[in-house]
Amino acid sequence: MSADLPSGVPKVMVIYGTRPEAIKVAPVIKALDEDGALSPIVVVTAQHREMLDQVNEVFGIAPDVDLNLMAHGQTLNDIAGSVITKLDAVLVEHKPDAVLVQGDTTTVMGAAIAAFNREIPVIHLEAGLRSGDMSSPFPEEANRKIVSQIARVHLAPTDVSRENLLREGVRRENIHVIGNTVIDALQWAVSRPEKLTASELRGLDEGGRRVLLVTTHRRENLGENMVRIGNAMRRLAISYPHLVIVWPAHRNPKVRASIAPQIGDLDNVISIEPVGYGEFSHLIARSDIVLTDSGGLQEEAPSLGKPVLVLRENTERPEAVAAGTAKLIGTAEDRIVAEVAQLLDEESAYAAMANASNPYGDGQSAERSVSIIRDLLSVAQKQ
């Protein structure tokens, strides 16, 4: 991304490894590239491989360095060790003036430590999220707390995130509330023409049927929790035959084994392979309700007016719950069925969530981020 920029331009190395990270750093990379006063160096670890590549392709991002760390059966310690070891050589070679990481993955934690050990300023995008439970989500809660101890600049999405950081002793002048770049990415994606290419989805717009989008993948939900989610999906499909349930099946075989057998014989449940980011954004837009244990969807769906029922007991995104755009419902089978049924049956309950104000920003977070990075590196914007 930086090959055509003149020497002497401050270099900002953006490091990421998973699909969610890629979505949220893409607007910042594009803004850095367009700014002219800063030179982005894009490094991917490929902690996720195929899903990461799909997002890069959608946004037209060609990484400068690909560490290609993905390996079958790798442990969290395998990933962390590889990130720190392999990234160190990249830092020595490229000598960035700052390193930007996003979120809370093992890639983020390892990259922040590697940069810190080389005395390179760390910029943490989406800083300050906290669930208050080190075991949920795991290992993300620990990762983001570790990065907060290392980062020089904290780009917090909301006032709640800023307050979390202040309570932990982060200096106020190092925290900047910018909104969440996921809204920048989503607004860009849904503004582009995109067809739902999966053959099972091609009739989704026919007949005005309501759509429930379900995504499940969290480690803490594997096992009995996931089985209960599958049971609830089955009951909802049978009770509401005109409802279409769309389940992009996560690639984790444990997730598929827990849910697929319970829904495979139902005509109004569509199980599909994971789709690319552009197509998934349009699938959110086409849905009426989102049932998920994902973090990012708690931010994305409300910006499109879609109620989110969260299959977790806690969340590091309490702003959505406070605003009324998301609701924590856990994984008890009867609770899941009851909460979805209420939104399907009660127009006022649906409207209260669908029309609530989204707390995650206005789609200008990437531009704010670049302005703050310029200040950190003491460079003026080029006109």
N, C-alpha and C positions, 0 to 999 in steps of 0.2 A: 504493500500500500504506500510505502514511503520512498520508493526508488527514484522518483523524479523531483524530489524536493532538494533544494540546495543544502550544502553542508553548513553547519552552524545553527540550523533550526533545531530547537529543543525536541528531543525524542520522547514520546510517550508510548511505553510498551503496554499493550492491552492483552491480558492473558486470560484464557477461558478454556473450558473443557467439555461442557455439557450443553444440551439443547436449551434449557432455561437461561443459562448464562449468555449463550449466543444471542438469544432474542433480545435480552436487555442491554447487551453491550453494542449491538449492531447500530442503533441510532447514534451512540457516542462515537463509534468509529467513523461513521459517515460524516458527523459534524466535525470531528477532528480533521478529516481528510479535506473537507470543504473550507475549513478555517484559514489555512494557508500559513499561519504563524506557528503551527505545531506539526510535527511529523509522527503519525501513528505507525507503530510496528506491531503487527498482529501476530500473536503466538497462540496456537491451539495445542492443548495436551491430548485431545481426543479421548478424554475419559469416557465420553459417549462418541461413537464413530459415525454411524450412518445418520443418526438424528442431528448431529452437529453439522455434518456436511450439507444436509438439506436446508438448514437455516442459513448457512453461509451463502448457498446458491441463491436463495430467495432474495437476499439483500445485496447480492453481487460483491461479496467480500472474498478476496483471495488471500489466505494467510501467508505471511512472510516466513514463518517457521511452523512446522508441524511435527510435534514430538511423537505423535502416534503411539501413545502409551496403552491403548486399550488392549487387554488380554483376557482371554476366557478364564473365569474363575478367580480373577484377581481380588485380593482383600483390600480393605481400606489402607492398611499399612503398606501394601505393595504400591498402591497408587501414590500415597504421600511420599514414600521414599523415592519413587521414580521421578515425581514432579520436582522435588528439591534437587536431586542429583543431576538430572538432565537439563533442568532450567538454569542451573548455575553456569554451565558453559555458555548458554545463550546470553545471559546477562553480561558475562565477561566479554563476549564477542561484540555485542551491539551497544553496550554502555548507555542504556537509557537514562534520561534525566528523571523519569518517574515511572512507576508501574501502577497500572489500574487493574483492579480485580473487582468482581461483582458477586455479591451474594454470600453463599455459605457452603459451597461444596468442598471436597477434599482437595481439588485443584486450587481453589481460592486460598485455603489455609496453607498449602505447601508453597504456592507462589509468593504469598505474603512473607513467609518465613525466609524463603530464598532471597527475596529482594532486601528484606531487613538486614540479613546477614552480610549483604554487600553494601549496606548503608545507602540504599536507593529509596527515596520517599515512596510510600505506599498510599495510593488513593483507593478508598473503599466505597464502591458504588452500592447503594441499597444497604447502608449501614444502620445499625441500631435496632434491627428486628430482634425481638425476644419473646419466647413462649414462657419462660420461667421454669422450664423443666428440661434438665440436661439430657434426659432420655427420650424426649419427644419434641421436635423431630430429631432423630439420631442419624448421623453425627452432626447435623447442621447447627444445632444450638451451640454446641461446643466450638465448632469451627468459627462461627461469627463472633463469639466472645473472644477467641484467640486473636482474630484479625483486628478487632477493635483495640487490642493492646499494642498493636504494631503500627497501625495506620497513622499517617501524618494528617490526612484530610479525610473527613467522614461525610459522604454525600447521602444524607438521610432522606427517605421518601416523605416522611410526615413529621408533625410536631411530636407525636407519641414516640417515634423513633429517637428524636433528639432528646427527649426527656429520659429515655432509657440510657442513653450514652452519658448524659450529665450525671445521672445517679451513680454511674460507674467511674466517675472521675475524669471523663474526657473534657478537655477545655472547651468552653463555649465557642471561642473564636475559630476552633478547628472543625466545627460542625456547620453544615449548610443544608437547609431543607430545600429540596429541589423538585419534589414529586417523584414519581416512578417512571423510569424510561420504558417500562413495559407498555404504558399508554401511548408513548410516541410510536413504538413498534406496531402496536395493534391498529392505531389510526391509519398508519401508512399501509398496512397489509390489507385492511378491509376496503380501502379506497381504490385498490387495484382490482381489475376484473379477475375472477378466479372461479373455475367450475369445480363442483364436487365430483372428482373423477372416479372414485370407487363405484363400481357398478351397482352395489347394493344401495347407494345413496341417490341414484339418479331420479327416483320417483319421490324424493322427500318433499318436494314443493307441491305435489299433487294432492288435492282433496282437503287442504287446510288442516291436516292433522297436527296435533301438538307434539313437540319433540322434547324428550328428556335425554340430555347428554350426560353420560356417566364416565368418569375416569378414576382409576384406582391403581395405586402402585406403592404406597408407603410401606417401609419395612415394618413399622409397628402395627400395621394392619394385616400382615401376612398370617395365615393360619385361620383360626376360628372367626376372627373379625371379617376376613375376606369371604368366608363361606356365608356369614350372615348377610353381607352385602348382596351376594348372589341370590340368596333366598328372597330378600326384599325385592330385588329386580324382578324375579319370577312372579311374585305375588302382585306387583304393580302391573306387570304386563297382562296378567290374567284378569285383574279387576278392571282395567281400563283398556279394552281391546282396540280402541281408536287412538291410543297413545303409541307413539313410536319411540322406543328406547334405542339409543345409539351408543355402543360401547367400543371405542377404539382399544383393542386388547393390548395391554402392556406386554413387552417382550419377555418379561420375567416369567418363566414357566410355572412358578409357584402361584402367581396371580391367575394365570390362565386355568390351571388345574382346579383352583378354588371356585371359579365363577362359570367357566364355559359349560360344564356338564349340566348346570341348572337352567340354562337359557337356550341351549342348542336346538330345542324342539319348538320354540315359540316364533310364530310368524312375524310378530310385531317387535321383536328384538333383533337389531342389526349389529352383528359383531364384525368389526373390520380391523385390518392391520393398521398400525399407526400411520397417520397421514402427515404430509409436510406442513410447515408452519402456516403458509399462505392459505392452504385449504382448510386447516384446522381453525384458523381465525374466522373464515366464512361459515364453518360449521357451528361455531359459538353463536355467530350472528343469526343463524337459522334456528337455533334452539330456543325453547321457551324457558326451560329450567336446567340448571347445571347441578349435578350431584357429584361431589369430588372430594378426594383427600389431598389434592394438589395445593401448593401454596400460590403459584402464579395465577391460577384461575380465579382465586379469590379477589385478585386485582383486575384481571382482564374482563371477566364476564360482567361485573357491574358497570363498566364503562360503556357497555352495549345494552344496558337495561335488563340484564338477565339475573334473576334471583339465584343465589348460590347457597346450597345446603352442603355443609362441610362435614365430611365423615371423619371427624377427629374430636377429641375431648378438649383440646386446647389449640390455640393458634398464635403464631408470632405476628399476625396481622389483625389485631383487635379493632383497628379503625373501621374495617368493613363491617364487623359485627355491631360496633357502636353506631355506625351510620344506618344500619338496617338493610344493607345490601347483601350481607351474608349471615348465616345462622349456623352455629355449632350444634350438630345433632348426634355426634358419636356414631357407633356402629351397631346398636341394638336393632334387631330386625323390625320389631313393631314400631319403634320410633321413626325409622327411615320411612316405612310405609305411611305412617300417619302424617309426617311432615310433607312428603310429596303430595299426598292426597289432599291436604289442606290447600296447597297452592293450585292444584288442579280444580278443586271444587268451589273455592271461595275467591271470588273476584277481588274483594277488598284486600284479602291477605296477599294475593299476588301483586296487586297494584302498589301496596305499601313497600314491598321490596324492590319491585321493578323501577319505581319512580324515585327511590331514595338517591341522595346525592353521592356520587362516587368520590371518595376521599383521596384518590391517588394521583390527582394532577390533571394537567391540561394539554399534555402532549408537547411541552416545551422543555422537558427536563434535560434532554441532551445538550441543548444550547446553553442552559445554565451551567451544566457540568463543564463544558469547554471553557466558559468564561472564568470559572473558578480555577481550572487547571492553568490557564494563562496567568492568573494572578500568582499562583504558587510558583510558577517558573519565571515570573517577572518579564513577560513578553506582551507586547501590544498587538491588538488585532490588526491584521492586514486588510486594507480596504480593497 
